[in-house]
Amino acid sequence: MAEAAATADQEKRKELYAEAIKLITERAYWVPMHTVVMGYAYNKNLEFSPSVDELPRFFHARWK
């Protein structure tokens, strides 16, 4: 990567970056493919709305 960034020869850069991408692809043992679903508190008698930033603010929760 450093060598590719240091050269002005476009063909050499393509060759070096292609080699880097090949190594990265071969060594990527796992890649996250989904997000985590957060379950906080659910009950038909509980008034609770999760916030967008996923920080549960239970002090806003109320019982019906």
N, CA, C and O atoms as a Maestro MAE file, in Angstrom:
{
 s_m_m2io_version
 :::
 2.0.0
}

f_m_ct {
 s_m_title
 :::
 protein
 m_atom[256] {
  # First column is atom index #
  i_m_mmod_type
  r_m_x_coord
  r_m_y_coord
  r_m_z_coord
  i_m_residue_number
  s_m_chain_name
  s_m_pdb_residue_name
  s_m_pdb_atom_name
  i_m_atomic_number
  :::
  1 25 0.820 -1.167 0.000 1 A "MET " " N  " 7
  2 3 0.000 0.000 0.000 1 A "MET " " CA " 6
  3 2 0.879 1.251 0.000 1 A "MET " " C  " 6
  4 15 0.625 2.188 -0.757 1 A "MET " " O  " 8
  5 25 1.901 1.268 0.838 2 A "ALA " " N  " 7
  6 3 2.776 2.443 0.921 2 A "ALA " " CA " 6
  7 2 3.523 2.635 -0.400 2 A "ALA " " C  " 6
  8 15 3.696 3.759 -0.870 2 A "ALA " " O  " 8
  9 25 3.961 1.524 -0.986 3 A "GLU " " N  " 7
  10 3 4.677 1.612 -2.261 3 A "GLU " " CA " 6
  11 2 3.746 2.112 -3.367 3 A "GLU " " C  " 6
  12 15 4.149 2.931 -4.192 3 A "GLU " " O  " 8
  13 25 2.526 1.632 -3.386 4 A "ALA " " N  " 7
  14 3 1.560 2.073 -4.395 4 A "ALA " " CA " 6
  15 2 1.246 3.556 -4.238 4 A "ALA " " C  " 6
  16 15 1.105 4.274 -5.228 4 A "ALA " " O  " 8
  17 25 1.137 4.013 -2.995 5 A "ALA " " N  " 7
  18 3 0.835 5.422 -2.745 5 A "ALA " " CA " 6
  19 2 2.015 6.325 -3.096 5 A "ALA " " C  " 6
  20 15 1.835 7.515 -3.358 5 A "ALA " " O  " 8
  21 25 3.226 5.756 -3.102 6 A "ALA " " N  " 7
  22 3 4.430 6.561 -3.335 6 A "ALA " " CA " 6
  23 2 4.835 6.657 -4.802 6 A "ALA " " C  " 6
  24 15 5.732 7.428 -5.143 6 A "ALA " " O  " 8
  25 25 4.185 5.884 -5.679 7 A "THR " " N  " 7
  26 3 4.574 5.912 -7.096 7 A "THR " " CA " 6
  27 2 3.572 6.706 -7.927 7 A "THR " " C  " 6
  28 15 2.374 6.729 -7.643 7 A "THR " " O  " 8
  29 25 4.099 7.354 -8.961 8 A "ALA " " N  " 7
  30 3 3.240 8.123 -9.873 8 A "ALA " " CA " 6
  31 2 2.877 7.302 -11.105 8 A "ALA " " C  " 6
  32 15 2.028 7.716 -11.895 8 A "ALA " " O  " 8
  33 25 3.511 6.143 -11.279 9 A "ASP " " N  " 7
  34 3 3.260 5.271 -12.427 9 A "ASP " " CA " 6
  35 2 1.908 4.578 -12.228 9 A "ASP " " C  " 6
  36 15 1.771 3.721 -11.354 9 A "ASP " " O  " 8
  37 25 0.917 4.948 -13.034 10 A "GLN " " N  " 7
  38 3 -0.439 4.424 -12.856 10 A "GLN " " CA " 6
  39 2 -0.522 2.913 -13.030 10 A "GLN " " C  " 6
  40 15 -1.258 2.254 -12.295 10 A "GLN " " O  " 8
  41 25 0.198 2.362 -13.963 11 A "GLU " " N  " 7
  42 3 0.163 0.908 -14.164 11 A "GLU " " CA " 6
  43 2 0.751 0.182 -12.955 11 A "GLU " " C  " 6
  44 15 0.214 -0.833 -12.512 11 A "GLU " " O  " 8
  45 25 1.853 0.707 -12.428 12 A "LYS " " N  " 7
  46 3 2.469 0.106 -11.247 12 A "LYS " " CA " 6
  47 2 1.521 0.212 -10.046 12 A "LYS " " C  " 6
  48 15 1.405 -0.724 -9.255 12 A "LYS " " O  " 8
  49 25 0.844 1.365 -9.919 13 A "ARG " " N  " 7
  50 3 -0.116 1.548 -8.827 13 A "ARG " " CA " 6
  51 2 -1.250 0.530 -8.927 13 A "ARG " " C  " 6
  52 15 -1.641 -0.082 -7.933 13 A "ARG " " O  " 8
  53 25 -1.772 0.358 -10.146 14 A "LYS " " N  " 7
  54 3 -2.854 -0.621 -10.342 14 A "LYS " " CA " 6
  55 2 -2.396 -2.016 -9.946 14 A "LYS " " C  " 6
  56 15 -3.129 -2.758 -9.292 14 A "LYS " " O  " 8
  57 25 -1.191 -2.364 -10.342 15 A "GLU " " N  " 7
  58 3 -0.630 -3.685 -10.048 15 A "GLU " " CA " 6
  59 2 -0.471 -3.875 -8.522 15 A "GLU " " C  " 6
  60 15 -0.848 -4.911 -7.975 15 A "GLU " " O  " 8
  61 25 0.082 -2.875 -7.863 16 A "LEU " " N  " 7
  62 3 0.303 -2.974 -6.418 16 A "LEU " " CA " 6
  63 2 -1.008 -2.974 -5.639 16 A "LEU " " C  " 6
  64 15 -1.161 -3.747 -4.693 16 A "LEU " " O  " 8
  65 25 -1.952 -2.119 -6.020 17 A "TYR " " N  " 7
  66 3 -3.242 -2.105 -5.340 17 A "TYR " " CA " 6
  67 2 -4.017 -3.393 -5.601 17 A "TYR " " C  " 6
  68 15 -4.719 -3.871 -4.710 17 A "TYR " " O  " 8
  69 25 -3.911 -3.958 -6.785 18 A "ALA " " N  " 7
  70 3 -4.559 -5.235 -7.092 18 A "ALA " " CA " 6
  71 2 -4.006 -6.337 -6.193 18 A "ALA " " C  " 6
  72 15 -4.753 -7.190 -5.713 18 A "ALA " " O  " 8
  73 25 -2.698 -6.313 -5.971 19 A "GLU " " N  " 7
  74 3 -2.074 -7.300 -5.089 19 A "GLU " " CA " 6
  75 2 -2.582 -7.122 -3.649 19 A "GLU " " C  " 6
  76 15 -2.859 -8.106 -2.962 19 A "GLU " " O  " 8
  77 25 -2.702 -5.883 -3.202 20 A "ALA " " N  " 7
  78 3 -3.207 -5.612 -1.855 20 A "ALA " " CA " 6
  79 2 -4.653 -6.087 -1.712 20 A "ALA " " C  " 6
  80 15 -5.000 -6.711 -0.710 20 A "ALA " " O  " 8
  81 25 -5.493 -5.799 -2.698 21 A "ILE " " N  " 7
  82 3 -6.897 -6.230 -2.656 21 A "ILE " " CA " 6
  83 2 -6.989 -7.743 -2.629 21 A "ILE " " C  " 6
  84 15 -7.830 -8.300 -1.923 21 A "ILE " " O  " 8
  85 25 -6.133 -8.419 -3.390 22 A "LYS " " N  " 7
  86 3 -6.114 -9.882 -3.412 22 A "LYS " " CA " 6
  87 2 -5.785 -10.426 -2.020 22 A "LYS " " C  " 6
  88 15 -6.445 -11.348 -1.542 22 A "LYS " " O  " 8
  89 25 -4.773 -9.861 -1.374 23 A "LEU " " N  " 7
  90 3 -4.398 -10.313 -0.029 23 A "LEU " " CA " 6
  91 2 -5.505 -10.040 0.987 23 A "LEU " " C  " 6
  92 15 -5.801 -10.886 1.831 23 A "LEU " " O  " 8
  93 25 -6.107 -8.872 0.906 24 A "ILE " " N  " 7
  94 3 -7.189 -8.524 1.825 24 A "ILE " " CA " 6
  95 2 -8.357 -9.488 1.650 24 A "ILE " " C  " 6
  96 15 -8.927 -9.958 2.635 24 A "ILE " " O  " 8
  97 25 -8.713 -9.783 0.407 25 A "THR " " N  " 7
  98 3 -9.819 -10.692 0.112 25 A "THR " " CA " 6
  99 2 -9.524 -12.097 0.623 25 A "THR " " C  " 6
  100 15 -10.402 -12.750 1.186 25 A "THR " " O  " 8
  101 25 -8.299 -12.564 0.431 26 A "GLU " " N  " 7
  102 3 -7.934 -13.900 0.887 26 A "GLU " " CA " 6
  103 2 -7.932 -14.014 2.403 26 A "GLU " " C  " 6
  104 15 -8.213 -15.082 2.946 26 A "GLU " " O  " 8
  105 25 -7.619 -12.931 3.083 27 A "ARG " " N  " 7
  106 3 -7.456 -12.973 4.541 27 A "ARG " " CA " 6
  107 2 -8.667 -12.435 5.306 27 A "ARG " " C  " 6
  108 15 -8.627 -12.339 6.532 27 A "ARG " " O  " 8
  109 25 -9.714 -12.094 4.612 28 A "ALA " " N  " 7
  110 3 -10.937 -11.626 5.287 28 A "ALA " " CA " 6
  111 2 -11.697 -12.862 5.739 28 A "ALA " " C  " 6
  112 15 -12.511 -13.409 4.995 28 A "ALA " " O  " 8
  113 25 -11.428 -13.297 6.961 29 A "TYR " " N  " 7
  114 3 -12.020 -14.529 7.461 29 A "TYR " " CA " 6
  115 2 -13.482 -14.378 7.817 29 A "TYR " " C  " 6
  116 15 -14.227 -15.358 7.792 29 A "TYR " " O  " 8
  117 25 -13.912 -13.164 8.149 30 A "TRP " " N  " 7
  118 3 -15.326 -12.918 8.409 30 A "TRP " " CA " 6
  119 2 -15.637 -11.468 8.106 30 A "TRP " " C  " 6
  120 15 -14.789 -10.584 8.233 30 A "TRP " " O  " 8
  121 25 -16.862 -11.250 7.706 31 A "VAL " " N  " 7
  122 3 -17.344 -9.908 7.404 31 A "VAL " " CA " 6
  123 2 -18.759 -9.803 7.973 31 A "VAL " " C  " 6
  124 15 -19.600 -10.653 7.679 31 A "VAL " " O  " 8
  125 25 -19.038 -8.776 8.784 32 A "PRO " " N  " 7
  126 3 -20.396 -8.653 9.316 32 A "PRO " " CA " 6
  127 2 -21.407 -8.462 8.192 32 A "PRO " " C  " 6
  128 15 -21.201 -7.642 7.297 32 A "PRO " " O  " 8
  129 25 -22.492 -9.215 8.240 33 A "MET " " N  " 7
  130 3 -23.490 -9.181 7.179 33 A "MET " " CA " 6
  131 2 -24.850 -8.674 7.661 33 A "MET " " C  " 6
  132 15 -25.794 -8.608 6.875 33 A "MET " " O  " 8
  133 25 -24.962 -8.314 8.944 34 A "HIS " " N  " 7
  134 3 -26.244 -7.857 9.467 34 A "HIS " " CA " 6
  135 2 -25.997 -6.978 10.682 34 A "HIS " " C  " 6
  136 15 -24.872 -6.870 11.169 34 A "HIS " " O  " 8
  137 25 -27.042 -6.363 11.156 35 A "THR " " N  " 7
  138 3 -26.960 -5.574 12.377 35 A "THR " " CA " 6
  139 2 -27.570 -6.371 13.523 35 A "THR " " C  " 6
  140 15 -28.285 -7.347 13.297 35 A "THR " " O  " 8
  141 25 -27.296 -5.967 14.712 36 A "VAL " " N  " 7
  142 3 -27.820 -6.644 15.892 36 A "VAL " " CA " 6
  143 2 -29.174 -6.044 16.248 36 A "VAL " " C  " 6
  144 15 -29.323 -4.824 16.315 36 A "VAL " " O  " 8
  145 25 -30.139 -6.890 16.472 37 A "VAL " " N  " 7
  146 3 -31.463 -6.442 16.900 37 A "VAL " " CA " 6
  147 2 -31.453 -6.395 18.423 37 A "VAL " " C  " 6
  148 15 -31.130 -7.380 19.087 37 A "VAL " " O  " 8
  149 25 -31.809 -5.247 18.958 38 A "MET " " N  " 7
  150 3 -31.790 -5.075 20.410 38 A "MET " " CA " 6
  151 2 -33.196 -5.265 20.965 38 A "MET " " C  " 6
  152 15 -34.129 -4.576 20.552 38 A "MET " " O  " 8
  153 25 -33.344 -6.174 21.878 39 A "GLY " " N  " 7
  154 3 -34.611 -6.359 22.578 39 A "GLY " " CA " 6
  155 2 -34.459 -5.846 23.999 39 A "GLY " " C  " 6
  156 15 -33.641 -6.367 24.758 39 A "GLY " " O  " 8
  157 25 -35.217 -4.854 24.365 40 A "TYR " " N  " 7
  158 3 -35.047 -4.232 25.673 40 A "TYR " " CA " 6
  159 2 -36.112 -4.691 26.664 40 A "TYR " " C  " 6
  160 15 -35.826 -5.460 27.582 40 A "TYR " " O  " 8
  161 25 -37.323 -4.221 26.475 41 A "ALA " " N  " 7
  162 3 -38.390 -4.522 27.427 41 A "ALA " " CA " 6
  163 2 -39.715 -4.469 26.685 41 A "ALA " " C  " 6
  164 15 -40.086 -3.435 26.129 41 A "ALA " " O  " 8
  165 25 -40.420 -5.586 26.682 42 A "TYR " " N  " 7
  166 3 -41.700 -5.641 25.977 42 A "TYR " " CA " 6
  167 2 -42.738 -6.302 26.850 42 A "TYR " " C  " 6
  168 15 -42.567 -7.429 27.316 42 A "TYR " " O  " 8
  169 25 -43.808 -5.582 27.059 43 A "ASN " " N  " 7
  170 3 -44.947 -6.075 27.816 43 A "ASN " " CA " 6
  171 2 -46.130 -5.203 27.419 43 A "ASN " " C  " 6
  172 15 -45.980 -3.992 27.255 43 A "ASN " " O  " 8
  173 25 -47.295 -5.802 27.265 44 A "LYS " " N  " 7
  174 3 -48.446 -5.010 26.811 44 A "LYS " " CA " 6
  175 2 -48.823 -3.907 27.795 44 A "LYS " " C  " 6
  176 15 -49.516 -2.958 27.427 44 A "LYS " " O  " 8
  177 25 -48.373 -4.024 29.040 45 A "ASN " " N  " 7
  178 3 -48.681 -3.013 30.045 45 A "ASN " " CA " 6
  179 2 -47.549 -1.999 30.243 45 A "ASN " " C  " 6
  180 15 -47.631 -1.138 31.119 45 A "ASN " " O  " 8
  181 25 -46.506 -2.101 29.438 46 A "LEU " " N  " 7
  182 3 -45.357 -1.211 29.583 46 A "LEU " " CA " 6
  183 2 -45.306 -0.215 28.429 46 A "LEU " " C  " 6
  184 15 -45.371 -0.604 27.263 46 A "LEU " " O  " 8
  185 25 -45.190 1.044 28.752 47 A "GLU " " N  " 7
  186 3 -44.998 2.087 27.739 47 A "GLU " " CA " 6
  187 2 -43.499 2.371 27.653 47 A "GLU " " C  " 6
  188 15 -42.930 3.040 28.515 47 A "GLU " " O  " 8
  189 25 -42.880 1.855 26.611 48 A "PHE " " N  " 7
  190 3 -41.437 2.042 26.414 48 A "PHE " " CA " 6
  191 2 -41.162 2.159 24.927 48 A "PHE " " C  " 6
  192 15 -41.577 1.304 24.145 48 A "PHE " " O  " 8
  193 25 -40.465 3.212 24.535 49 A "SER " " N  " 7
  194 3 -40.077 3.395 23.133 49 A "SER " " CA " 6
  195 2 -38.560 3.463 23.050 49 A "SER " " C  " 6
  196 15 -37.952 4.361 23.634 49 A "SER " " O  " 8
  197 25 -37.934 2.526 22.333 50 A "PRO " " N  " 7
  198 3 -36.479 2.578 22.194 50 A "PRO " " CA " 6
  199 2 -36.061 3.822 21.413 50 A "PRO " " C  " 6
  200 15 -36.786 4.279 20.529 50 A "PRO " " O  " 8
  201 25 -34.907 4.358 21.737 51 A "SER " " N  " 7
  202 3 -34.417 5.552 21.054 51 A "SER " " CA " 6
  203 2 -33.604 5.166 19.824 51 A "SER " " C  " 6
  204 15 -33.149 4.028 19.703 51 A "SER " " O  " 8
  205 25 -33.427 6.098 18.933 52 A "VAL " " N  " 7
  206 3 -32.708 5.855 17.682 52 A "VAL " " CA " 6
  207 2 -31.240 5.513 17.938 52 A "VAL " " C  " 6
  208 15 -30.653 4.724 17.198 52 A "VAL " " O  " 8
  209 25 -30.645 6.096 18.976 53 A "ASP " " N  " 7
  210 3 -29.225 5.856 19.252 53 A "ASP " " CA " 6
  211 2 -28.975 4.558 20.023 53 A "ASP " " C  " 6
  212 15 -27.839 4.279 20.406 53 A "ASP " " O  " 8
  213 25 -30.014 3.770 20.252 54 A "GLU " " N  " 7
  214 3 -29.955 2.456 20.888 54 A "GLU " " CA " 6
  215 2 -29.488 2.491 22.343 54 A "GLU " " C  " 6
  216 15 -29.043 1.471 22.870 54 A "GLU " " O  " 8
  217 25 -29.583 3.648 22.996 55 A "LEU " " N  " 7
  218 3 -29.304 3.727 24.422 55 A "LEU " " CA " 6
  219 2 -30.638 3.652 25.152 55 A "LEU " " C  " 6
  220 15 -31.427 4.594 25.089 55 A "LEU " " O  " 8
  221 25 -30.901 2.549 25.841 56 A "PRO " " N  " 7
  222 3 -32.204 2.410 26.484 56 A "PRO " " CA " 6
  223 2 -32.336 3.392 27.648 56 A "PRO " " C  " 6
  224 15 -31.511 3.410 28.561 56 A "PRO " " O  " 8
  225 25 -33.360 4.182 27.597 57 A "ARG " " N  " 7
  226 3 -33.633 5.146 28.660 57 A "ARG " " CA " 6
  227 2 -34.847 4.654 29.439 57 A "ARG " " C  " 6
  228 15 -35.965 5.137 29.259 57 A "ARG " " O  " 8
  229 25 -34.597 3.685 30.305 58 A "PHE " " N  " 7
  230 3 -35.677 3.054 31.050 58 A "PHE " " CA " 6
  231 2 -36.361 4.018 32.007 58 A "PHE " " C  " 6
  232 15 -37.487 3.764 32.434 58 A "PHE " " O  " 8
  233 25 -35.708 5.111 32.347 59 A "PHE " " N  " 7
  234 3 -36.337 6.080 33.241 59 A "PHE " " CA " 6
  235 2 -37.514 6.780 32.565 59 A "PHE " " C  " 6
  236 15 -38.309 7.439 33.235 59 A "PHE " " O  " 8
  237 25 -37.633 6.641 31.225 60 A "HIS " " N  " 7
  238 3 -38.792 7.180 30.515 60 A "HIS " " CA " 6
  239 2 -39.943 6.171 30.450 60 A "HIS " " C  " 6
  240 15 -41.057 6.524 30.063 60 A "HIS " " O  " 8
  241 25 -39.674 4.918 30.829 61 A "ALA " " N  " 7
  242 3 -40.697 3.866 30.754 61 A "ALA " " CA " 6
  243 2 -41.753 4.082 31.839 61 A "ALA " " C  " 6
  244 15 -41.467 4.571 32.931 61 A "ALA " " O  " 8
  245 25 -42.980 3.700 31.496 62 A "ARG " " N  " 7
  246 3 -44.096 3.843 32.437 62 A "ARG " " CA " 6
  247 2 -45.012 2.619 32.311 62 A "ARG " " C  " 6
  248 15 -45.163 2.041 31.235 62 A "ARG " " O  " 8
  249 25 -45.602 2.253 33.419 63 A "TRP " " N  " 7
  250 3 -46.614 1.198 33.386 63 A "TRP " " CA " 6
  251 2 -47.962 1.831 33.062 63 A "TRP " " C  " 6
  252 15 -48.261 2.936 33.516 63 A "TRP " " O  " 8
  253 25 -48.760 1.140 32.289 64 A "LYS " " N  " 7
  254 3 -50.093 1.635 31.932 64 A "LYS " " CA " 6
  255 2 -51.038 1.475 33.099 64 A "LYS " " C  " 6
  256 15 -52.211 1.835 32.998 64 A "LYS " " O  " 8
  :::
 }
 m_bond[255] {
  # First column is bond index #
  i_m_from
  i_m_to
  i_m_order
  :::
  1 1 2 1
  2 2 3 1
  3 3 4 2
  4 3 5 1
  5 5 6 1
  6 6 7 1
  7 7 8 2
  8 7 9 1
  9 9 10 1
  10 10 11 1
  11 11 12 2
  12 11 13 1
  13 13 14 1
  14 14 15 1
  15 15 16 2
  16 15 17 1
  17 17 18 1
  18 18 19 1
  19 19 20 2
  20 19 21 1
  21 21 22 1
  22 22 23 1
  23 23 24 2
  24 23 25 1
  25 25 26 1
  26 26 27 1
  27 27 28 2
  28 27 29 1
  29 29 30 1
  30 30 31 1
  31 31 32 2
  32 31 33 1
  33 33 34 1
  34 34 35 1
  35 35 36 2
  36 35 37 1
  37 37 38 1
  38 38 39 1
  39 39 40 2
  40 39 41 1
  41 41 42 1
  42 42 43 1
  43 43 44 2
  44 43 45 1
  45 45 46 1
  46 46 47 1
  47 47 48 2
  48 47 49 1
  49 49 50 1
  50 50 51 1
  51 51 52 2
  52 51 53 1
  53 53 54 1
  54 54 55 1
  55 55 56 2
  56 55 57 1
  57 57 58 1
  58 58 59 1
  59 59 60 2
  60 59 61 1
  61 61 62 1
  62 62 63 1
  63 63 64 2
  64 63 65 1
  65 65 66 1
  66 66 67 1
  67 67 68 2
  68 67 69 1
  69 69 70 1
  70 70 71 1
  71 71 72 2
  72 71 73 1
  73 73 74 1
  74 74 75 1
  75 75 76 2
  76 75 77 1
  77 77 78 1
  78 78 79 1
  79 79 80 2
  80 79 81 1
  81 81 82 1
  82 82 83 1
  83 83 84 2
  84 83 85 1
  85 85 86 1
  86 86 87 1
  87 87 88 2
  88 87 89 1
  89 89 90 1
  90 90 91 1
  91 91 92 2
  92 91 93 1
  93 93 94 1
  94 94 95 1
  95 95 96 2
  96 95 97 1
  97 97 98 1
  98 98 99 1
  99 99 100 2
  100 99 101 1
  101 101 102 1
  102 102 103 1
  103 103 104 2
  104 103 105 1
  105 105 106 1
  106 106 107 1
  107 107 108 2
  108 107 109 1
  109 109 110 1
  110 110 111 1
  111 111 112 2
  112 111 113 1
  113 113 114 1
  114 114 115 1
  115 115 116 2
  116 115 117 1
  117 117 118 1
  118 118 119 1
  119 119 120 2
  120 119 121 1
  121 121 122 1
  122 122 123 1
  123 123 124 2
  124 123 125 1
  125 125 126 1
  126 126 127 1
  127 127 128 2
  128 127 129 1
  129 129 130 1
  130 130 131 1
  131 131 132 2
  132 131 133 1
  133 133 134 1
  134 134 135 1
  135 135 136 2
  136 135 137 1
  137 137 138 1
  138 138 139 1
  139 139 140 2
  140 139 141 1
  141 141 142 1
  142 142 143 1
  143 143 144 2
  144 143 145 1
  145 145 146 1
  146 146 147 1
  147 147 148 2
  148 147 149 1
  149 149 150 1
  150 150 151 1
  151 151 152 2
  152 151 153 1
  153 153 154 1
  154 154 155 1
  155 155 156 2
  156 155 157 1
  157 157 158 1
  158 158 159 1
  159 159 160 2
  160 159 161 1
  161 161 162 1
  162 162 163 1
  163 163 164 2
  164 163 165 1
  165 165 166 1
  166 166 167 1
  167 167 168 2
  168 167 169 1
  169 169 170 1
  170 170 171 1
  171 171 172 2
  172 171 173 1
  173 173 174 1
  174 174 175 1
  175 175 176 2
  176 175 177 1
  177 177 178 1
  178 178 179 1
  179 179 180 2
  180 179 181 1
  181 181 182 1
  182 182 183 1
  183 183 184 2
  184 183 185 1
  185 185 186 1
  186 186 187 1
  187 187 188 2
  188 187 189 1
  189 189 190 1
  190 190 191 1
  191 191 192 2
  192 191 193 1
  193 193 194 1
  194 194 195 1
  195 195 196 2
  196 195 197 1
  197 197 198 1
  198 198 199 1
  199 199 200 2
  200 199 201 1
  201 201 202 1
  202 202 203 1
  203 203 204 2
  204 203 205 1
  205 205 206 1
  206 206 207 1
  207 207 208 2
  208 207 209 1
  209 209 210 1
  210 210 211 1
  211 211 212 2
  212 211 213 1
  213 213 214 1
  214 214 215 1
  215 215 216 2
  216 215 217 1
  217 217 218 1
  218 218 219 1
  219 219 220 2
  220 219 221 1
  221 221 222 1
  222 222 223 1
  223 223 224 2
  224 223 225 1
  225 225 226 1
  226 226 227 1
  227 227 228 2
  228 227 229 1
  229 229 230 1
  230 230 231 1
  231 231 232 2
  232 231 233 1
  233 233 234 1
  234 234 235 1
  235 235 236 2
  236 235 237 1
  237 237 238 1
  238 238 239 1
  239 239 240 2
  240 239 241 1
  241 241 242 1
  242 242 243 1
  243 243 244 2
  244 243 245 1
  245 245 246 1
  246 246 247 1
  247 247 248 2
  248 247 249 1
  249 249 250 1
  250 250 251 1
  251 251 252 2
  252 251 253 1
  253 253 254 1
  254 254 255 1
  255 255 256 2
  :::
 }
}
